[in-house]
Amino acid sequence: MAEETITIEVLRYLPEDGAEPVLQEYEVPLRADWVVLDALNHIKDHIDGTLSYRWSCRMGVCGSCGMMVNGEPVLTCAAFLTKFAPGPIRVEPLDHFPVVRDLVVEMTDFVDKIKHVKPWVIREEEKPLEEGEFKQTPAELSDFKAYTMCINCMLCYSACPVYGLEPGFTGPAALALAQRYNLDNRDEGNDERMELLSNDEGIWSCTMVGECSEACPKGVDPAGAIQRYKLAGAADWWKSLIMKKGR
Amino acid sequence: MAQEEIPQYDVLIVGGGGAGLRAAIAAYETDPSLKIAVISKVYPMRSHTVSAEGGAAAVIKPDDSLDDHCYDTISGADWMCDQDAVESFVNEAPNELLQLEHWGCPWSREADGSVAVRPFGGMKIKRTWYASDKTGFHMLHTLFQTSLKYDPIKRYDEWFVTKLLVEDGRCQGVVAIELATGRVESILAKSVILTTGGCGKIFPFTTNANIKNGDGMSLAYRAGIPLKDMEFIQYHPTGLPFTGILITEASRAEGGLLLNKDGYRYLQDYDLGKPEAKPVLRSMELGPRDRLSQAFVKEQEKGGTMEGEYGHYVHLDLRHLGEKVIDSKLPFVRELCAKYENIDPVTDLIPVRPVVHYMMGGISTDINAATSLAGVYSAGEAACVSINGANRLGSNSLTEILVFGARAGKAAAAFALEQGETSSGVQAQVDDERARLTKLMSGEGTESIAGLRKEMHDTMEEGAGIYRTKDSLAASGEKIRELQERVVNMKVTDASHTFNTELTAAIELTYMLDGAEAIIASALLRNESRGSHQRSDFPDRDDDDFLQHSLAYRQPGESPKIEYQPVTITRWPPGKREYGQQKGSA
């Protein structure tokens, strides 16, 4: 009996052609343990060596292989083919990013935004190594731990309608990362980051649609992080108002 | 024609994983006026450090001692490591992990807020720092995020290095392809640090990511630097069948059991101790990885394993730990099992089998990460110092990337400060390299990349697996030689200059074949069994003839030349490796 197959429709785009993106169909074996990424690798190795996409760890932690699968942003290493049977399965580059080629998107804007939020421990005075570790109780750790789990896969940017309309928006992953440091008891950079992010391109752009948290494959909940950030931002604003009045 | 200015750096780091980023920061801190760049074929946070799970070893607790960490490492390595290197490593490990703590790494904690440690295989005391079971992920992201603070560290993300530029007896930079545009450029530097990781992808069944092709090993090898101890390849005992996804050793440290088809803890039959209800350090499931993987093969020969679609397997049982422990200590294990194997370790047994995991060997360096070629340094899995000898202990490699990454950064910075300007003579080499790459993209070849890769995989698994013989290695050696000749005739069908991943896959295949030939040639001449290198035809360790590192030198058109270099012994004379009983340090 012939092996069962499924159709993969891949959005192909090659800038050197000057042509519009086109959907190209490939037939691949429908195997129970194959994910969409395995199908792409099968195509690359045995059908069409020109198909371009990023991948690396195939275990959901390097963040390389995010794509739109049937219109949803997902990690293709964790998307079983059988879930989409009988197909076809449409695979496209992540929404809201310029396309470099085929399934490869331009991600420098994302990486710049990560840097923009100052994602490092900011301290007025460095603690010398000789003084040993900072104490941090399990409860203190759990206050920000979820926000450390972001793998920079950018699915949340593809899901975020605000980023789709306003590419200047700092965006879910970067804002959650800012909160990750703000809430870490080793960090003293809250005010510095608030100055950077309490504006129309920062936390106040988020309209709390919550699509980012739905798309996140790692349970980071960027929407929740931004909501907490807004509350802190509002409290800061009230504080500054009261301070002025008191003067 | 106006020539675009060629970028020139003092220190150029190839590879943006943990070792590379640590090296970059160390170089900066040595002298902030240095021009530093990190070049990587992927964005740094995609590097394979991200996949490391279990933890990073360093002595910090009062009941532990530096000598104990040394002894565990040396005996775990079957005395094949250099003891001066191990002592430096162990001494510097605590400060390196503390530094990462100060940089924000979310280490798991004790109730009092101090850093928590967990047990690990082959370690006699709990000394492994961990960030639940995603330690490498957290270390890499902490290093990457911290590196962003240093504006002078320039990054070349998604640039693929194809050649080291060597002129006047020293390395003066690299040639690389910018993936987004396909342009081939030289990037000059007074010193180059290779931190490109291992080459597990030489084998078909591996925990390694797609990017682990031994790029840096091959670049060094082609520049005349020897590869050291390449025959020592670590099989991790617990990989998921088909995907090769790693189930961390921490799962056994927390109390997970290895069971054969009858539910029997078969390790007790292989000189690894007696089964106890609670985990016992340096015993049974907490024995070293080489011994556990070898026990699997013996158990398979005895008929004790189960057979599935992807070969033989045994069971890892975590069920008795309960949901609470699994969720707090091993959440990633549960996630991986659910997402990739459709099972739940709280209620189900996990099928596992040994899987190629780590290269103990690599670019031969001294204790300061320097190679035999002036201006070239290396650290991390790409390098072989060596501290891992014939078998690396779990949780030493994450610490190694920090200790030797930092050492490499400092040494390369010091070297760069002493050098004059790079010489202009390298330009001819750059033109030659452009011509070579253009020819590779001509589409004229006939051999399939995937086809050649599969032939390499098959022969490496067949000839250079957990147990080897002279005959199996000789046959694989011939096959690899044949593939080296055929790979020249590879067909690259993609003529585009934009993100051409077929071109990079073709070059990666040539890198892997270089690693493969070094592995085979080194293994063929090592007529003994030591650590991960097991020769069925020479079952015993032979300190008289082989307490020596092998050094593989490239010889174009033929198998590499193998030379030997003595192992450095300081305070721990070669002894018997004993597991499964209480043992004081010798």
Interface residues (C-beta under 8 A of the other chain):
Chain A: L14 P15 E16 D33 K44 D45 H46 G49 T50 S52 Y53 R54 W55 S56 C57 R58 M59 G60 V61 C62 G63 S64 A78 V100 R101 D102 V104 E106 M107 T108 V111 I114 K115 K118 P119 W120 V121 E126 K127 L129 G132 E133 F134 K135 Q136 T137 P138 E140 L141 F144 K145 T148 M149 C150 I151 N152 L177 Y181 D184 R186 D187
Chain B: V42 Y43 M45 R46 S47 H48 V50 S51 N95 L98 Q99 E101 H102 W103 G104 P106 W107 S108 R109 E110 A111 D112 G113 S114 V115 K134 F137 H138 H141 Q145 T146 L148 K149 D157 A180 A209 N210 I211 F242 T243 I245 L246 F332 E335 L336 K339 Y340 I449 A450 V492 T493 D494 S496 H497 T498 F499 N500 T501 E502 A505
